[in-house]
């Protein structure tokens, strides 16, 4: 919302819009770097993978603002027996261990995906600006990318999030909390 207001003011004042694009671009560069880095700090049940060496799949839904940064970050991310791959979706599909939902995606589609992932070994990650929240939710605080974690939601899907990652979160909804 802040970015939209800045753009509107820049257009009205006739200011160049490059700094806004740079700010948004940096935000998504940071988020693209975060996503594969979450993986080693989360334990998925064996049932989350079709085979012991099946790829770990990060799926993204919505207007892609990563500009290939996620693919590069994923290619550099070691994950034991599971090579990391990225898939771009237009609707919910099976086979994703982590799903990132971009802001601006139809709220009904976002809710459908979050509801469909509930109780399954899927880490849902919601973009800042979405009202709905996943297991991990990005937030912008003091012009920095932060994240909140719903560990209770993760537990429903048989996921275990490391205390190290929980300690880095801005806020954590603990297991057993309503």
Buried (B, 14 or more C-beta within 10 A) or exposed (E): EEBEEBBEEBEEEEEEEEEBEEEBBEBBBEBBBBBBEBBBBBEBEEEBBEEEEBBBBBBBBBEBBBEEBBBBBBEEBEBEEBBBBBBEBEEBEEEBBBBBBBBEBEEEBBBEBBEBBBEBBBBBBBBBBBEBBBBBBBBBEEEEBBBBBBBBBBBBBBBBBEEEBBEBBEEBBEBEEE
